């Protein structure tokens, strides 16, 4: 019986170490990809800024609904600084 517990704990330990190593490798690979992309890929400029359309008019009812939703979801800890139209 004692040998069964020993084998079980050994398998548990090896499995946990394996999962930790794989997660660490995924994290490091993700950070490396992000660093590489940010360093070597140029940032795409917004076409609206080139044309001089840097401000978009938002309906006041929609704006107040967005502000109220953010206030409720964050319990008043967040604030909206800027609203941009999505290009998707």
BELBELPE-V994832 format. One line per field, one symbol per residue. ss: DSSP state (H for helix, E for strand, - for the rest). burial: I if it has 24 or more other C-alpha atoms within 12 Angstrom, else O. A space follows every 50 residues. Layout:
BEGIN
ss->???
burial->???
END
This chain:
BEGIN
ss->-HHHHHHHHHHHHHHHHHHHHHHHHHHHHHHHHHHHHHHH------HHHH H--------HHHHHHHHHHHHHHH--------------
burial->OOOOOOOOOOOOOOOOOOOOOOOOOOOOOOOOOOOOOOOOOOOOOOOOOO OOOOOOOOOOOOOOOOOOOOOOOOOOOOOOOOOOOOOO
END
